[in-house]
């Protein structure tokens, strides 16, 4: 499954740690290249799952694109990953990144 993340995003830290040992995740860092950012923005601009994200003024990362094309923004909402798979209690998490700078 594709997972859009960004270095420096506190909400992405735990996902990035999990992905190191879980081949189900293909991380796409949107800050790593303009092509990655364009791919994410195209998805964000067209997929209806981002409507609430935009209303709240958040970016929408981490963004999990599941095999069926559905999108979720939290690992505990994934259909094929157990929350217990994320055993990294010492990995920091943070408030959702927001466009107004209050979250990250």
Backbone as numpy.savetxt, mean C-alpha at the origin, in Angstrom:
# Nx Ny Nz CAx CAy CAz Cx Cy Cz
0.77 -10.75 -5.76 -0.07 -9.58 -5.76 0.82 -8.35 -5.76
0.40 -7.36 -6.52 1.13 -6.10 -6.56 0.80 -5.30 -5.30
1.83 -4.70 -4.74 1.64 -3.83 -3.58 2.39 -2.53 -3.84
1.65 -1.45 -3.93 2.26 -0.13 -4.13 2.63 0.43 -2.77
3.89 0.81 -2.63 4.43 1.35 -1.39 5.32 2.54 -1.74
5.85 3.17 -0.70 6.81 4.25 -0.92 7.76 4.31 0.27
9.03 4.43 -0.03 10.02 4.59 1.04 9.66 5.84 1.84
9.80 5.74 3.13 9.47 6.86 3.99 8.05 6.86 4.49
7.20 6.04 3.91 5.81 5.95 4.36 5.75 5.01 5.56
5.33 5.51 6.73 5.31 4.65 7.91 4.34 3.48 7.78
3.26 3.64 7.03 2.30 2.55 6.86 2.85 1.45 5.96
3.85 1.75 5.17 4.42 0.78 4.24 5.54 -0.05 4.86
6.08 0.40 5.97 7.23 -0.25 6.59 6.96 -1.72 6.91
5.84 -2.00 7.54 5.51 -3.36 7.93 5.31 -4.25 6.70
4.70 -3.72 5.68 4.47 -4.48 4.45 5.80 -4.80 3.78
6.69 -3.85 3.75 7.99 -4.07 3.12 8.77 -5.15 3.86
8.67 -5.19 5.17 9.34 -6.24 5.96 8.73 -7.60 5.65
7.42 -7.67 5.60 6.75 -8.93 5.30 7.12 -9.43 3.91
7.19 -8.53 2.95 7.46 -8.91 1.56 8.85 -9.50 1.38
9.77 -9.20 2.28 11.12 -9.76 2.19 11.10 -11.28 2.27
10.12 -11.83 2.96 10.07 -13.28 3.15 8.81 -13.92 2.57
7.99 -13.15 1.88 6.73 -13.67 1.34 6.65 -13.37 -0.15
6.79 -14.41 -0.95 6.83 -14.26 -2.40 5.48 -13.87 -3.01
4.42 -13.87 -2.21 3.11 -13.46 -2.74 3.06 -11.97 -3.09
3.98 -11.20 -2.50 3.97 -9.76 -2.70 5.03 -9.31 -3.70
4.61 -8.50 -4.65 5.53 -7.83 -5.56 5.43 -6.35 -5.23
6.47 -5.83 -4.59 6.46 -4.43 -4.18 6.79 -3.52 -5.34
6.03 -2.46 -5.44 6.29 -1.41 -6.43 6.40 -0.11 -5.65
7.63 0.39 -5.53 7.88 1.63 -4.80 7.62 2.79 -5.73
6.57 3.57 -5.43 6.18 4.66 -6.34 7.15 5.82 -6.32
8.03 5.86 -5.34 9.03 6.91 -5.29 10.33 6.53 -5.96
10.41 5.29 -6.40 11.65 4.78 -6.97 11.88 5.21 -8.42
10.79 5.37 -9.17 10.94 5.78 -10.57 9.68 6.46 -11.05
9.81 7.34 -12.04 8.63 7.98 -12.61 7.66 6.98 -13.23
8.16 5.89 -13.77 7.28 4.88 -14.36 6.40 4.23 -13.29
6.99 3.92 -12.13 6.20 3.36 -11.03 5.14 4.34 -10.56
5.51 5.61 -10.45 4.56 6.62 -10.02 3.43 6.77 -11.04
3.77 6.79 -12.32 2.75 6.91 -13.36 1.79 5.73 -13.34
2.34 4.53 -13.13 1.50 3.33 -13.05 0.51 3.44 -11.89
1.01 3.88 -10.73 0.14 4.04 -9.57 -0.90 5.14 -9.80
-0.48 6.26 -10.34 -1.42 7.36 -10.57 -2.51 6.98 -11.57
-2.15 6.22 -12.58 -3.15 5.74 -13.53 -4.20 4.90 -12.81
-3.74 4.01 -11.93 -4.65 3.18 -11.14 -5.49 4.05 -10.21
-4.84 4.96 -9.52 -5.54 5.84 -8.56 -6.57 6.73 -9.25
-6.26 7.16 -10.45 -7.18 8.06 -11.17 -8.37 7.34 -11.77
-8.29 6.02 -11.93 -9.35 5.30 -12.64 -10.10 4.26 -11.82
-9.52 3.73 -10.76 -10.18 2.66 -10.01 -11.11 3.25 -8.96
-12.36 2.76 -8.92 -13.33 3.31 -7.97 -12.97 3.10 -6.50
-12.09 2.16 -6.20 -11.71 1.93 -4.80 -11.02 3.15 -4.19
-10.51 4.04 -5.02 -9.79 5.20 -4.52 -10.70 6.39 -4.21
-11.99 6.27 -4.45 -12.90 7.40 -4.22 -12.83 7.90 -2.78
-12.94 7.00 -1.82 -12.88 7.42 -0.40 -11.49 7.92 -0.03
-10.47 7.30 -0.62 -9.09 7.73 -0.36 -8.92 9.19 -0.75
-9.41 9.52 -1.92 -9.31 10.90 -2.40 -10.13 11.86 -1.54
-11.32 11.43 -1.13 -12.17 12.28 -0.28 -11.47 12.63 1.03
-10.73 11.66 1.58 -10.02 11.88 2.84 -8.72 12.63 2.65
-8.27 12.79 1.41 -7.03 13.50 1.15 -5.80 12.66 1.40
-5.96 11.33 1.40 -4.81 10.46 1.59 -4.31 9.96 0.24
-3.14 9.37 0.25 -2.50 8.93 -0.99 -3.06 7.60 -1.46
-3.26 6.67 -0.53 -3.77 5.35 -0.90 -2.69 4.29 -0.92
-1.64 4.49 -0.12 -0.61 3.47 0.02 -0.51 3.08 1.49
-0.19 1.84 1.78 0.01 0.77 0.82 -1.29 0.42 0.11
-1.13 -0.01 -1.13 -2.26 -0.39 -1.97 -2.02 -1.81 -2.47
-2.91 -2.71 -2.10 -2.79 -4.11 -2.47 -3.74 -4.40 -3.63
-3.20 -4.81 -4.78 -4.02 -5.19 -5.92 -4.08 -6.71 -5.94
-5.24 -7.24 -5.60 -5.41 -8.68 -5.49 -5.57 -9.33 -6.87
-5.47 -10.64 -6.91 -5.52 -11.40 -8.17 -6.80 -11.13 -8.95
-7.90 -10.88 -8.25 -9.17 -10.63 -8.94 -9.33 -9.17 -9.37
-8.30 -8.35 -9.13 -8.35 -6.94 -9.51 -8.88 -6.03 -8.43
-9.39 -6.60 -7.35 -9.90 -5.76 -6.27 -8.73 -5.12 -5.52
-9.02 -4.02 -4.88 -8.00 -3.24 -4.19 -8.39 -3.07 -2.74
-7.40 -3.28 -1.87 -7.58 -2.98 -0.45 -6.37 -2.17 0.01
-6.54 -1.47 1.09 -5.50 -0.57 1.57 -4.93 -0.97 2.93
-5.33 -2.14 3.42 -4.85 -2.61 4.71 -4.63 -4.12 4.63
-3.55 -4.58 5.21 -3.23 -6.01 5.13 -4.30 -6.87 5.81
-4.97 -6.34 6.81 -5.99 -7.14 7.49 -7.27 -7.30 6.68
-7.36 -6.64 5.54 -8.54 -6.76 4.67 -8.26 -7.65 3.46
-7.06 -8.22 3.37 -6.73 -9.08 2.25 -7.46 -10.40 2.36
-7.86 -10.94 1.23 -8.60 -12.19 1.24 -7.70 -13.40 1.30
-6.45 -13.27 0.87 -5.58 -14.46 0.82 -4.35 -14.34 1.72
-4.38 -13.43 2.68 -3.28 -13.27 3.62 -3.86 -13.15 5.01
-3.37 -13.96 5.92 -3.82 -13.90 7.29 -3.07 -12.78 8.01
-3.77 -12.08 8.88 -3.13 -11.03 9.66 -2.01 -11.64 10.50
-2.14 -12.90 10.88 -1.09 -13.54 11.67 0.18 -13.74 10.86
0.11 -13.61 9.52 1.30 -13.67 8.69 2.22 -12.49 9.00
1.66 -11.43 9.52 2.44 -10.25 9.86 2.80 -10.35 11.33
3.91 -10.99 11.60 4.32 -11.24 12.97 5.34 -10.23 13.47
5.57 -9.21 12.71 6.63 -8.25 13.04 6.08 -7.15 13.94
5.87 -7.49 15.22 5.36 -6.51 16.17 6.31 -5.36 16.39
7.61 -5.61 16.15 8.60 -4.56 16.37 8.76 -3.65 15.17
8.05 -3.95 14.08 8.12 -3.11 12.89 7.17 -1.94 13.09
7.66 -0.71 12.97 6.80 0.44 13.22 5.71 0.61 12.18
4.59 1.10 12.62 3.51 1.47 11.72 3.23 2.94 11.97
2.46 3.55 11.11 2.21 4.97 11.29 0.83 5.35 10.79
0.51 6.60 10.94 -0.75 7.10 10.44 -0.70 7.12 8.93
-1.84 7.01 8.31 -1.90 7.00 6.85 -1.33 8.30 6.29
-0.58 8.17 5.22 -0.01 9.34 4.56 -1.15 10.21 4.02
-1.04 11.48 4.20 -2.05 12.37 3.69 -1.41 13.45 2.86
-2.17 13.97 1.93 -1.65 15.00 1.03 -1.39 16.32 1.74
-2.03 16.52 2.89 -1.81 17.77 3.62 -0.59 17.71 4.54
0.10 16.56 4.53 1.32 16.44 5.31 1.13 16.08 6.76
-0.09 15.90 7.21 -0.35 15.60 8.60 -0.12 14.14 8.96
-0.15 13.26 7.96 -0.02 11.82 8.24 1.39 11.32 8.16
2.18 11.84 7.29 3.55 11.34 7.11 4.56 12.41 7.46
